[in-house]
Amino acid sequence: MSHFTTIKTKITDSNALRKALKDLGYPIIEEGHNLPLYGYQGDKRPQTANIVVRRKYISAASNDLGFIKVGIAYEMIISEYDVDLLGSDFVNNLMQRYAYHKVLSETKSQKWTKVKEENMQDGTIKLVLTK
């Protein structure tokens, strides 16, 4: 049985989270309340989540990846195995893609338009916006 870890995040926008996961190649399979999480051998985990990526979309030898809303932010529920499987940069990449979509959403709501996007050598993304 896998050990699941809860990672606190600053993710508050489920739309930006879904887009970030899709950017990283993980489709959202289910979204709702108290969705069950399953482990490697189909064992039901005691934790539930609001957003779930089912293990078959991560790896056949994986566990579900979940996000549960606690207060205003989401916490990620991930197995230690999947932290190793997905790589140590997974959380950083997810947070970068989340921030990218959150910035675009916020700037669009304030009537800004993206003019240019540039991926820098250090991995950062430079956005040029106009009003």
N, C-alpha and C positions, 0 to 999 in steps of 0.2 A: 504494500500500500504506500502510495506516494505521500510525502509531507507537503502540504500546501502552506504558502506564505502569503500574508497580506501586506501589500506595499501601499502606503499612503501616497496620494498624488495631489496635484493642484488642478486636476481635470474637473471642470464644472459643466462643460457644454457637451451633451451627448451627441449632437450632430457633428461637431468637430472631432470627437472621439471616433465615431463611426467612419468618418472620412479618413482619419489617420490610420486606422486599422486596415481599411481597404487599400490605402497607398502602400502599406507594408505587405499586402498580399493575403490578408486575413479577412474573409468576408464575415459579416455579422450574421449569425445563424438565427439567433433568437434575441428578442428584447421584450421585457415585461417585468413582472414582480415575482420574487421568490422562485426564480428558475433554478432547477437542480443543476449541479455540476457533477460530472462523471470523471472517474479516474481511468487509468490505463486499461484495466480489465473490465471496464463498465461498472465498477463499483460506485455507488452513489455517495457523494461527499456530504458531510454535514452542513457545509456552507451552501448558500444560495446566492444568486446574483441578479442584476437587472439587465446586463448585457453579457452575452455568452458567445465565444467563438468555440465551436465544437472541435474536439481533438482531431477528427479526421481531416480538418483543414490545416492543421499544424503539422502533424506527423502521425502515422499509424501507431507509433509507440508513445504517443503523447497523452496528456490529460487536457480537459477543458480549461480554457482561460476565461476568467470572469471578471466583471466590474460591478461593484455594488455601491450604490449611492449612500454615503454616510454624511449627514448634514448637507452641506452644499457641494461637496466634492465626492469623486469616485475613488474607491480603493480597488486596486488590482489584486485578484486572487490567482496565484500562479504556483505551480509545483516547483520544487527545487530542481527536479529533473528538467523541466521546461526552461528554467533560467539557464541551465547548461546547454540545452538543445538549441534554444533560440539565440544564444550568445549574450555576452555581458553588455553589449551595446543595445539590446532590444528595448529596454526601458528608455534609454536616451533617444533612440531613433523615434520611438512612439511619441515621446514628449516633444521632440522637434516638429514632427508632422502635425501633432495636435496644435502646437503654438502657431504654426503656419496657417492652418485652417481657421483658428480662432482670430488671428490678426486679419485675415481676409474677410471673415464674417463681420467683425467689428468695424473695419474700415468701410465696408460696403454699406452698412447701416448708417454710417455718417457721410454717405454720398461720395466716398473716395473711389477712384478707379485704378486698378493695377495697370501700369504702363509697361513695366519691365520687371523681369525676374532673372536673377543671376545666381547660379550655384558657385560659391567661392571654393578655392582649393582647400580651405580648412574645414569644409563641410557646412559652413553657414550659408544662409540664403539671404540675398540682398533683394529687397523689394523696392521698386520706385513707384510711387503713387501720385495721383493728381486729383484735384478737386474740381 
